[in-house]
Each structure stands twice: as structure tokens, then as C-alpha cells.
Amino acid sequence: MGFVVYSRRGCHLCEVLIEQLLEELAGSQRPEVRDIDTRPEWRERFDTRVPVLEYDDQWVSDYPLDRAAVRRRLERAAG
């Protein structure tokens, strides 16, 4: 599955986290960005916590981005 960012429209911290994540990924993959306001279950789960980063349905980071955690996930995925 890969990286998923739970976000919402107009969230500046979400935009910053996504930009930082893209820097870490350096084109190796593209995260899926999910707007929590499009699904009631996401809004209920993440309402005041966005942005939230998960990898294969496991929490990785909130804001600020934990770059070391992202690198560890990438290393595990690579083998």
C-alpha cells in the first residue's frame, strides 16, 4: 500500500508535511493523500489530529514529520 497522509483542505501543516515527505521520498513513490472531510469515519478518527502519516495502515508520524521514521520505513520496504 505505501504512505498515506490524512489531511484536510486548507490545512497549512498538512501541506508542509506533504512537501517534506515528498523530499524524503525523492520520487521513489507517491503518497496517497486522503481528505478526512470526504468520509465520516476518517473525520471522526482524525478530526483535530491532521496531518497524520501512515504506512501500510500503521502510524508513522504526526506533524512535524518524523523524517527518521520515514527513512526506516523506506529501508524496510527495500529489503
Contacts in CASP RR format, 6 or more apart in sequence:
PFRMAT RR
TARGET T0000
AUTHOR 0000-0000-0000
METHOD contacts of the structure
MODEL  1
MGFVVYSRRGCHLCEVLIEQLLEELAGSQRPEVRDIDTRPEWRERFDTRV
PVLEYDDQWVSDYPLDRAAVRRRLERAAG
1 55 0 8 1.000
1 56 0 8 1.000
1 57 0 8 1.000
2 29 0 8 1.000
2 31 0 8 1.000
2 32 0 8 1.000
2 55 0 8 1.000
2 56 0 8 1.000
2 77 0 8 1.000
3 21 0 8 1.000
3 25 0 8 1.000
3 29 0 8 1.000
3 31 0 8 1.000
3 32 0 8 1.000
3 53 0 8 1.000
3 54 0 8 1.000
3 55 0 8 1.000
3 60 0 8 1.000
3 70 0 8 1.000
3 73 0 8 1.000
4 31 0 8 1.000
4 32 0 8 1.000
4 33 0 8 1.000
4 34 0 8 1.000
4 53 0 8 1.000
4 54 0 8 1.000
4 55 0 8 1.000
5 14 0 8 1.000
5 17 0 8 1.000
5 18 0 8 1.000
5 21 0 8 1.000
5 31 0 8 1.000
5 32 0 8 1.000
5 33 0 8 1.000
5 34 0 8 1.000
5 51 0 8 1.000
5 52 0 8 1.000
5 53 0 8 1.000
6 34 0 8 1.000
6 36 0 8 1.000
6 42 0 8 1.000
6 45 0 8 1.000
6 46 0 8 1.000
6 49 0 8 1.000
6 50 0 8 1.000
6 51 0 8 1.000
6 52 0 8 1.000
6 53 0 8 1.000
6 54 0 8 1.000
7 14 0 8 1.000
7 17 0 8 1.000
7 18 0 8 1.000
7 33 0 8 1.000
7 34 0 8 1.000
7 35 0 8 1.000
7 36 0 8 1.000
7 50 0 8 1.000
7 51 0 8 1.000
8 14 0 8 1.000
8 35 0 8 1.000
8 36 0 8 1.000
8 37 0 8 1.000
8 50 0 8 1.000
9 35 0 8 1.000
9 37 0 8 1.000
11 50 0 8 1.000
11 51 0 8 1.000
13 50 0 8 1.000
13 51 0 8 1.000
13 63 0 8 1.000
14 50 0 8 1.000
14 51 0 8 1.000
14 63 0 8 1.000
16 63 0 8 1.000
17 51 0 8 1.000
17 53 0 8 1.000
17 61 0 8 1.000
17 63 0 8 1.000
17 64 0 8 1.000
17 65 0 8 1.000
18 31 0 8 1.000
18 33 0 8 1.000
18 51 0 8 1.000
20 64 0 8 1.000
20 65 0 8 1.000
20 67 0 8 1.000
21 31 0 8 1.000
21 53 0 8 1.000
21 65 0 8 1.000
21 70 0 8 1.000
22 31 0 8 1.000
24 65 0 8 1.000
24 67 0 8 1.000
24 70 0 8 1.000
24 71 0 8 1.000
24 74 0 8 1.000
25 31 0 8 1.000
25 70 0 8 1.000
25 74 0 8 1.000
28 74 0 8 1.000
31 53 0 8 1.000
34 42 0 8 1.000
35 42 0 8 1.000
36 42 0 8 1.000
36 43 0 8 1.000
36 45 0 8 1.000
36 46 0 8 1.000
36 47 0 8 1.000
36 50 0 8 1.000
37 43 0 8 1.000
46 52 0 8 1.000
49 62 0 8 1.000
51 62 0 8 1.000
51 63 0 8 1.000
52 59 0 8 1.000
52 61 0 8 1.000
52 62 0 8 1.000
53 59 0 8 1.000
53 60 0 8 1.000
53 61 0 8 1.000
53 62 0 8 1.000
53 65 0 8 1.000
53 70 0 8 1.000
54 60 0 8 1.000
55 73 0 8 1.000
60 66 0 8 1.000
60 69 0 8 1.000
60 70 0 8 1.000
60 73 0 8 1.000
61 69 0 8 1.000
61 70 0 8 1.000
END
